[in-house]
Amino acid sequence: MFPSGLTAAPRDHGQAHVPEVIEAIPTGAREQLTLLPAKLDRTLESAGWGGADGVNLIRFFTGVERDQDPEWFGGHAPTSTSAEDARLATDARLRIEIQAVVVRGEV
């Protein structure tokens, strides 16, 4: 499974990325980061999977030195890549986006 494009934007923000719909996004990276584990967990759980199935996490930051995220994956630490972008496409208020590679069974 390859969940991608996970941000602090509301789940139903649509592809139009209408700024008025996204105004509730917290501006701080820590606050945004608190929303991402639950979004990823919901995605994985909808397929009957969990965080322990994660093998790779790709994180896109607008300020990588300032905004590194806490570990979640339930003590399981997948490999990860961090990259810095000047701006995330959905909205300028977003500070982090994640993509995961999740595999069921032994790798």
Buried (B, 14 or more C-beta within 10 A) or exposed (E): BEBEEBBBBEEEBEEEEEEEBBEEBBEEBEEBBBBBBEBBBEBBEEEEBBBEBBEBBBBBBBEBEEBEBEEBBEEEEBEBEBEEBEEBEBBEBBBBBBBBBBEEEEE
